[in-house]
Amino acid sequence: MTSTAARSETDRADEPLEDFRARARAFLAAEMPPQREGAGPVGMAEARRLQAVLFDGGFAGIAFPRRYGGAGLTLDHQAVFAQEAAGYRMPFPLAVSVAMMAPTLLDHGSDELKDRHLPRMLRGDEVWLQLLSEPSGGSDMAGALTRAVQVGDEWVINGAKIWTTGADQAHYGMCLARTDLDRPKHTGLSMFAVPLDAPGVRIEPIVSAHGGAAHFFQEFLDEVTLPAGNLIGPLNDGWSVAHSLLYHERNATAGVGHGRGYRAESDAGEADGSGVDDLVALARRAGTLQDPAARQLLAEAHIAAVVSRQVSDRVMTGLRIGALQGDWGSLLKLGMGIDAPRRGEIALALGGAAGVVWPTEAGDNLDAHSVRWLTSRSIAIAGGTNEMQRNIVSERLLGMPREAAADRGVPFREVLARRAERRKQGE
Ligand SMILES: Cc1cc2nc3c(=O)[nH]c(=O)nc-3n(C[C@H](O)[C@H](O)[C@H](O)COP(=O)(O)OP(=O)(O)OC[C@H]3O[C@@H](n4cnc5c(N)ncnc54)[C@H](O)[C@@H]3O)c2cc1C
């Protein structure tokens, strides 16, 4: 592993973008494998190898300080790198760890946690994921029931998390747990770094609609004991950490911020400019390309791709120059949560009968579209559903009144008592 201490400690955020572009282009051509048709998606093992190549070449964590193994540059350099990297095999499966969890740890972690974990995360040596959603519901994340109790110098965690992507291949989870039942729900939570191989952590797979290897997992946390230093951010301020995590998640999902270049579809769009190359190929193979109705659908998908890219560029620029502030990633994520399921429908229509055939041979694009249709709704749910993004856009960007909440300002212990009373009355 390239030692971060061996790197210059000086960040060099002022490197001209065009100089950086030339450097990135030369590095990519020399070190990264090109994306070849039919090569299949990048798996986690390959992603970790590719991430190590990026790190050792000084192109991982582009906008992270060099102290933590980053390149000490800016998000504009990250955007340039993403443009140049389109067409290469990149470590997409590490998006959660590198583009969501690492920036959150950078924002809130203690020096000890950041020094220990960020270089490993940025090199892909350590994979992190999010332990937020619970069986009782994911949208109301602040209603988490998982408890963390301080015992001497340690924390003891009990509870359950669910819908965790890739838990079988990760090393650490950021776990939101309740640390004070007598505070209102948002102010009695804390965030913890939980090693997934700690005694008391049990991970169970969840079978997806499209079959295949499990993608989601449920975790049972039974008397999991952590050192005091695994607290991320201040005690009882886990909501701020979770908010940052979601902010980075929505940005990464929308292909902006630290996540730029970690989303396979956006890179394809950036490479060809149309965003619908795959759909055109599908229609050609299915013999529907000359059909006027099919061409209309292709035009619709093309317009959505172009608009999405332009809005995304506008948001990126706005955030950079300060014209926009706050949760603009939610607007982009909402757009994707609308566009992706529609794109799935369009692919099915273009593919005709072949579009709905279940996979037969590996690597068949028509088959991939049928699976994509099944999974296309996930983007309207993961990282906060479309409805929750609409709430954020209306309340935080448009300044509309906050959604009514009966539990606002109420100690969480009382919220639970009221809930139990309602259940009793319903019986
Ligand atoms: C692909 C994918 C990956 C995921 N990865 C992870 C992960 O790694 N870690 C993790 O912790 N979680 C993960 N999740 C879980 C995800 O965060 C939750 O599914 C999501 O937050 C919604 O929670 P829920 O499924 O419990 O639905 P619920 O919260 O029960 O919501 C049910 C329905 O009610 C609506 N609703 C709820 N509250 C409101 C409201 N206030 N206003 C309007 N409508 C509302 C919702 O929009 C939804 O339609 C993932 C999900 C997906 C699909």
The ligand as an SDF file (V2000), in Angstrom:
LIG
                    3D

 53 58  0  0  0  0  0  0  0  0999 V2000
  -31.4900   -0.7540   -3.8060 C   0  0  0  0  0  0  0  0  0  0  0  0
  -31.6620   -0.4030   -2.3550 C   0  0  0  0  0  0  0  0  0  0  0  0
  -30.5480   -0.3230   -1.5420 C   0  0  0  0  0  0  0  0  0  0  0  0
  -30.6950   -0.0250   -0.1880 C   0  0  0  0  0  0  0  0  0  0  0  0
  -29.5610   -0.0170    0.5820 N   0  0  0  0  0  0  0  0  0  0  0  0
  -29.6630    0.2550    1.8970 C   0  0  0  0  0  0  0  0  0  0  0  0
  -28.4980    0.2310    2.7250 C   0  0  0  0  0  0  0  0  0  0  0  0
  -27.3930   -0.0870    2.2740 O   0  0  0  0  0  0  0  0  0  0  0  0
  -28.6310    0.5140    4.0320 N   0  0  0  0  0  0  0  0  0  0  0  0
  -29.8370    0.8450    4.5780 C   0  0  0  0  0  0  0  0  0  0  0  0
  -29.8710    1.1420    5.7700 O   0  0  0  0  0  0  0  0  0  0  0  0
  -30.9860    0.8650    3.8240 N   0  0  0  0  0  0  0  0  0  0  0  0
  -30.9100    0.5640    2.5030 C   0  0  0  0  0  0  0  0  0  0  0  0
  -32.0510    0.5560    1.7180 N   0  0  0  0  0  0  0  0  0  0  0  0
  -33.3390    0.7790    2.3400 C   0  0  0  0  0  0  0  0  0  0  0  0
  -33.9630    2.1310    1.9800 C   0  0  0  0  0  0  0  0  0  0  0  0
  -33.2550    3.1820    2.5950 O   0  0  0  0  0  0  0  0  0  0  0  0
  -35.4110    2.0660    2.4350 C   0  0  0  0  0  0  0  0  0  0  0  0
  -36.0570    1.0490    1.6880 O   0  0  0  0  0  0  0  0  0  0  0  0
  -36.1260    3.3830    2.2230 C   0  0  0  0  0  0  0  0  0  0  0  0
  -35.6060    4.3630    3.0880 O   0  0  0  0  0  0  0  0  0  0  0  0
  -37.6470    3.2510    2.4620 C   0  0  0  0  0  0  0  0  0  0  0  0
  -37.9020    2.5990    3.6620 O   0  0  0  0  0  0  0  0  0  0  0  0
  -38.9120    1.3740    3.7140 P   0  0  0  0  0  0  0  0  0  0  0  0
  -38.5910    0.4520    2.5970 O   0  0  0  0  0  0  0  0  0  0  0  0
  -38.8870    0.8350    5.0960 O   0  0  0  0  0  0  0  0  0  0  0  0
  -40.3380    2.0130    3.3800 O   0  0  0  0  0  0  0  0  0  0  0  0
  -41.2610    2.8230    4.3950 P   0  0  0  0  0  0  0  0  0  0  0  0
  -40.4540    3.8350    5.1160 O   0  0  0  0  0  0  0  0  0  0  0  0
  -42.0230    1.8530    5.2200 O   0  0  0  0  0  0  0  0  0  0  0  0
  -42.2270    3.5830    3.3810 O   0  0  0  0  0  0  0  0  0  0  0  0
  -43.3160    2.9090    2.7230 C   0  0  0  0  0  0  0  0  0  0  0  0
  -43.9840    3.8930    1.7740 C   0  0  0  0  0  0  0  0  0  0  0  0
  -44.5230    5.0150    2.5090 O   0  0  0  0  0  0  0  0  0  0  0  0
  -44.0480    6.2430    1.9690 C   0  0  0  0  0  0  0  0  0  0  0  0
  -43.8150    7.2010    3.0510 N   0  0  0  0  0  0  0  0  0  0  0  0
  -43.2390    6.9380    4.2600 C   0  0  0  0  0  0  0  0  0  0  0  0
  -43.1710    8.0750    4.9880 N   0  0  0  0  0  0  0  0  0  0  0  0
  -43.6920    9.0720    4.2320 C   0  0  0  0  0  0  0  0  0  0  0  0
  -43.8710   10.4810    4.4330 C   0  0  0  0  0  0  0  0  0  0  0  0
  -43.5030   11.0720    5.5630 N   0  0  0  0  0  0  0  0  0  0  0  0
  -44.4290   11.2150    3.4180 N   0  0  0  0  0  0  0  0  0  0  0  0
  -44.8170   10.6040    2.2490 C   0  0  0  0  0  0  0  0  0  0  0  0
  -44.6760    9.2660    2.0070 N   0  0  0  0  0  0  0  0  0  0  0  0
  -44.1040    8.5140    2.9790 C   0  0  0  0  0  0  0  0  0  0  0  0
  -42.7250    5.8890    1.3150 C   0  0  0  0  0  0  0  0  0  0  0  0
  -42.4020    6.8230    0.2900 O   0  0  0  0  0  0  0  0  0  0  0  0
  -43.0190    4.5000    0.7480 C   0  0  0  0  0  0  0  0  0  0  0  0
  -43.6850    4.6190   -0.5060 O   0  0  0  0  0  0  0  0  0  0  0  0
  -31.9590    0.2470    0.3610 C   0  0  0  0  0  0  0  0  0  0  0  0
  -33.1000    0.1710   -0.4630 C   0  0  0  0  0  0  0  0  0  0  0  0
  -32.9600   -0.1520   -1.8050 C   0  0  0  0  0  0  0  0  0  0  0  0
  -34.1810   -0.2420   -2.6730 C   0  0  0  0  0  0  0  0  0  0  0  0
  1  2  1  0
  2  3  1  0
  2 52  2  0
  3  4  2  0
  4  5  1  0
  4 50  1  0
  5  6  2  0
  6  7  1  0
  6 13  1  0
  7  8  2  0
  7  9  1  0
  9 10  1  0
 10 11  2  0
 10 12  1  0
 12 13  2  0
 13 14  1  0
 14 15  1  0
 14 50  1  0
 15 16  1  0
 16 17  1  0
 16 18  1  0
 18 19  1  0
 18 20  1  0
 20 21  1  0
 20 22  1  0
 22 23  1  0
 23 24  1  0
 24 25  2  0
 24 26  1  0
 24 27  1  0
 27 28  1  0
 28 29  2  0
 28 30  1  0
 28 31  1  0
 31 32  1  0
 32 33  1  0
 33 34  1  0
 33 48  1  0
 34 35  1  0
 35 36  1  0
 35 46  1  0
 36 37  1  0
 36 45  1  0
 37 38  2  0
 38 39  1  0
 39 40  1  0
 39 45  2  0
 40 41  1  0
 40 42  2  0
 42 43  1  0
 43 44  2  0
 44 45  1  0
 46 47  1  0
 46 48  1  0
 48 49  1  0
 50 51  2  0
 51 52  1  0
 52 53  1  0
M  END
$$$$
